[in-house]
Amino acid sequence: MIDYLIVGLGLAGISFCEALESAGKTFKVISDDSQQASLVAGGLYNPVILKRFTQAWKAKEQIQLAMPFYQHLETKLGVKLDHKIPVLRKFASIEEQNAWFEAADRPGLDHFLSTDIRKNHNPTIDAPFGFGEVKYTGRIDTKTLLTSYAKFLAQKECLIAESFSFDDFAASADHISYKSIKAKQIVFCEGYGLKNNPFFGYLPLNGTKGELLIIKAPDYQETNVIKSAVFTIPLREDLYLVGATYKWKDKTNAPTDEAKTELLQKLKTFLKCDFEVVDHVAGIRPTVVDRRPLVGRHPEHKNLFVLNGLGSRGVLIAPYASQQLFNYIEKGTELDPEINIGRFRKKYYVEGN
């Protein structure tokens, strides 16, 4: 019998695998390619919500945990994952500059917001009021991470590349079984696929579709992340990510012309050079009504756990939420009440569900 069976290998699944590996636990992972959110994510880690100039939830704590986490993965997998890139918020007016300075005086935000206005020296950007710089930012190459980690697990014979079938699953008092596998516990890290989970489908996971463009713009020559009506994130060889959209009704992974038009219109409000669209990707972010992750134990089945709902900030949240769950299961520590799924039990859970 192994210690854990993990369902899903996005940012949540990888982070929990790492917690198990560091503790010497045995595990297997079942994963298919049905959920695209981690794979197509921009991978940006940014501790500030730039629309309102407010600090993201537990940003400082999460960055302190996430940075050594990804550094360790780079060494372990032999790939480059963490690209340190400043994030520049384009100011639309003097009033926005003033709001930035006010935000930079607040406890917590003073750690992340530079009070030096960055002048615009890029002739392809329309930014007469300059930029505010966010510190301690960058991009995790999520595609490289997911593909490299899947290869690593496959070499260890820990990865089962298939769709999880609940018809082949059974939970008893002291273990779970799936086909020929027996494990002490199971952790569901399925992303938006959780909606079809008969044990945790009651949780209020909304799912928000996000679409990104990849453009080639040789004249742009920008090495920073620029945040205006959309983000532009430098990749390599004149390529940039442009994103992202937020749509609540469409739950497919198919790119849409509507989103492409929206992104291009917003991009052209500040980018003044020629470019071509070379790719267009989409995925469903696992988002929650209260914008907090879903972490914890099933109300009735004591060896079933969930790690989900990382939303649009999964790069930062995943290592923190995974460590919370591991410590809860293995060390008996209390979960952060803001992420504990127990917060939804009264309102959403029906006994015997």
N, C-alpha and C positions, 0 to 999 in steps of 0.2 A: 504494500500500500504506500502510495506517495503522500506527501504532506498536502499539496495543493494542486487543484486543476484550475487553470485560468482560461476564461473565454474572452477572446479579443486581444489584439496586439497593436493597439494604438499607443498614444502617449501614456495613458493610464495603465495598460497592460505591461508595457516595458518598465515603467517605474515600479510596479509591484514586483515584477520579476527580479529587478535589481535589489529590492529590499529582501526578497527571499534568498537570492544568491549570497548576499553579504552575511546572512545568518546561517548559511549552510543547509537550507531547507530543500527538499526534493519537490519538483513540480513538472507539469507538462502544460502546454498552451495549445488551445484549439482556436484557429483563426482562419477566416476567409477574407476576401477583398470586398465585402459588401458595404462596409462603412469607409468613406473616403475622407472624413474630416481631418484626421491627423496627416494623411498623405498629401492633401492639397493645401494644407494650412500655410499661411505666410511665414509662420514660425517666429514672428516678432515677439521679443520680450521687452515690455515697456511698463514701468511701474506707475504710470500716470494716465488717467482718463483725460485725453486731450480735448474732448468736446467741452468739458466743464472745469478743467484744471483742478481735478481732485485726485487723491491718491487711490490707486486700486486696492482692493481688499487684501490686507496682510502682505502688501508688496515687499516691504523690507525683509520680513521674515522669509518669504518665499524666495527672494533673490539670493539670500545668504545660503539657502539650502540648494537651490537649483544650479548655481554656478559650479561648485565642486562636483555636483552630480553629472553634469554634461562633460566636464573636464575628464572625469573618470571614464565615461563612456568613450570619449575620443581615444584615450590610451588603450582601453580594452578592445575596441573594435578596429583601431588603426585607421580612423577616418577623421576628417575635419568636420566638426559640427557647429561649433560656436564661432560666429563671426561678429566681432565687436563693432557696432556701427552706431554713431550718434543719431538720435531722432530730433529733427528740427520741426517745430510747429510754426507754420507760416502765419503771421499776423495779418488780419484783414483791416486793422485800423489802429489808431492810437489808443482807443478804448480797450482793445484786446491786449495791447502792451501793458496798460495799467492793471488790467485784471490779472495778468501773468505775475507782475511784481507783487500784487496783493497775495496771490496764491503762494508765492515763494517765501512769504513771511510766516506761513502757517507751519506749526510743528509737524514734522514728518515730511511735508512737501519741500521744506527748505533743504533736505538731503538730496532731492532729485532734480530740482529746477535751478538752472543757472540764471543768475540775474544780469548776465551780460547779453545784451541784444546782439544777435549775429546779423551783420549786414549781408545782403544778397550780392554775391559776386558771380552768380551764374546767369549769363545773358539769356538763357532759355527758360528761365523762371520769372514769372511776373510776381514780384514780392517787394513792393516799395517800402513796406513797413518792417521788413526784416523777419527774423525768426527767433523763437525761444528754444533753447537747447535743453533736452532731457538727458540727465546723466544715468549711467549704468544700464545702458540699453544695448540691444544687438538682435541677431537672428540665429535661431537654431535651424539647421538644414534638416527638416523633419523627414523629407523623402529619403535622404541618405541614411538617417537614423533608422527608419522603419525597415528599409531593405537590408541594411547591414545587420540589424539585430535579428531579423528573421533568419538570415544565413547562419548567424552565430548559434541560434537555438536549433536550427536544422542539423548542424554539424554535431551538436550534443544529443541529437535524437530526442529533443524536448518539444518539437513543434509538430503539430498535426494540422496539415493544411486542408481543412474542410469546414463546411458549415455545421454548426452545432445543432443537433437534433434532440429536442426535448422528448421525443418518443423513445429515445435510447437512454434516457436519464432517470435515475431514481435516487431519492434521498431517504436515508434511515437515521436512526438516533445518533449513531456514532461514526457514520461515514456516508460518502456519496459514491455512486457508481455511474459510469458512462461507458457503454459497450464493455470492453475488457478492462477498463481502467477503474481502479478504486482509489479514492483519495479521502483524506480526513476532512477537507473542506474545499469549497469551490468559490471562486471570486468571478463575478460577471463584470467585465470591462468592455461592454459591447457598443459603447457610444449610442447613437440614436437607435440601434437595433434593440435596445432595452424595451422599446415600445411593444415588441412581440414576445417579451419574456413573461411566462405565466406566473412567475413568482414575484417579480419586481415591476411588472407593467402598470401597477397601480400608481407608481410614483409620477408626479407631475413634470415629466420631461417633455418640453415643448418641441425642441428641434428648430433650429434657425438655419435656413439655407444661405450659404455664402459662396460667392463667385469671385474669381480672380482672373485677371488677364496677365499674360506675359508679353511685354512689348520689346522690340529692338529699336533703340534710339541712339545712334552713334554720336549725335551732336549734344546729347544731354550731359554726358560727362559728369554725373553726380555721384559722389561717394557716400553721401549721407542719406538716411531715410527722410523723406519730406512728407509732412502731414499737412494737407490742406483739405479740400473737399474729399479727397481720397489719399491713401498712402501710395508713395512710390518707394520700392525697396530694391536697392542695387543687388544684382546677382553676379553676373560675370559676362565678359565679352559684349558689352553694350546692352545686356538684357536687364529688364526691371520687372518686378512684380507690381501690379496695380490692383488695389482692392480697398475694401471689399464691400460686397452688398450684404444686406440683412433682409431676408424674406421669410415670412412665417407660414405661408399657405402651401407653397410648393415643397414637397418632401422627396423629390427625386434628385439623383446625382447628375442629371443632365444639364449642361450649360444652356443658357437661354439668350436669345437675341435681345430681350428686354433688359437684362442685366448688363450685357455688353454695351448697349446704347447708353445706359445710365453711367457706367464707369467711364466711357469715352467722353461723354458730355462734361462730367466733373473734372476729368483729367485736363481737358482743354481750357478750363477756367484759369489754369496757372502755367501749364506747360506750353511753350511757344516754339517748339521745334518739330520737325517731321519725325514720324515713327511708324512702325508697322506692328500689327498684332500677330504674334507667332504662336500663341496658345491661349486657351480659355478653359478653365477647370472649375469644378463645383463640388461641394460636399455639404452634408448636414451637420452643423455643430450641435452637440448635445447640451442644450440650454435648459435652465430650470426657472420656474416662476420667480423665485427670490434671488436668482443670480448667484447661487451657492452650489457647490458640488453635492452629489448624492453618495454618501459613504456610510456603510454600517451593515448590521446583521438583519436578516429577515425576521419579522416579528414572531414567527412560529418555528421555522426551520433553522436551528441554531448553528448549522454548519454551511449555510448559504450566505454569501456576502456580496455587496455591490460596491463598485468604485466607478463613478460615472459623473456626468453633468459638469464637465470641466469648461464648457462654453468656449469663448474666443480667446481665453488666456491659459489654455492647457499647458503650454510650455513652462509657465511658472508654477501653476497650481499642481500639476501631476506629481512631482516629487514630494511636495508637502502633504497632499491628500493620501498618497500611498504610504508614507511613513506613519501618518495618523492611523490608517487602517491596520498596518502591520503591528504597531504597538498595542492597538486595541485588542487584536486577536491573540498575540503571542505574549504580551506583558500585562494585559488586563488594565491598561490605562484608559481613561475616559476619552472619548472622541470630542473634538471641538464641537460644541452644541450647534454651531452655525452650519456644520456640514452633516451632522448626524441625521440619517433618514427618519429617526424617531420623531422629528419635528413635524412630519406629515402623517403620522399614524392615525391620529384622531379624525382628521378631515378626510383622508383618502383610503385608508385600509379597511377592508371588510374581513372579519375573522373567517378563516377557512378559505380565503381567496386563492 
